[in-house]
């Protein structure tokens, strides 16, 4: 399958959420600065302020399982996945949760246009 055909299966919704259009079972959400995670793999979205969460972050850093998606900004949400990855985001936990819960039908769709190498020939 060419890249163009693969990418065209996806729809980008205005607020940065991706949905696999054929099967509908993969939901990807924007956690800030164009960083995308699979909503199906999330266990928890929590605030980083408590001591237990700070310990979880430190342990993940020591194990090499920490993903910092804050781009140097203040950490506002800590996302814990089912694969024991800990993801730091500068987006509020409520915003991330809202992006998961909100129905997709409310947003206009955009098509992704990707130039395929076969088209150049």
C-alpha positions, 0 to 999 in steps of 0.5 A: 500500500502506498503512503498516499493510500494509507494516509488518505484513510485518515481524517483530521478533525479540526481540533487535532484528533485523528480517527481511522476511518475504515475500522473506526477502532483507533482513536488518536488525540492531540496532547499539545504541540502536534504530539499524538497518542492513542486514546485506546492505550491511556489508563489515566490522565492526572495532574502532576502536583501530588507527591505520588505522581511525582514519584511515578514520573521519577521512576519512569525517567529512571526506567527510560519510560518517560516521554516529555511532550511539553517542549520546555513548558510547564507540565500540566498533565501526566498521561499513563499508558497501559504499556507503562509509559508516562507522558508529560503534556503541557495541556490541562488534564481536562482538555485531554479528557475532553478531546477523548470524550467529545463525539467526532461528528461535531467537527468538520473533516479535512483531507490529507493531501500527500504527494506519492512518489509514483505520481511524480513519474 
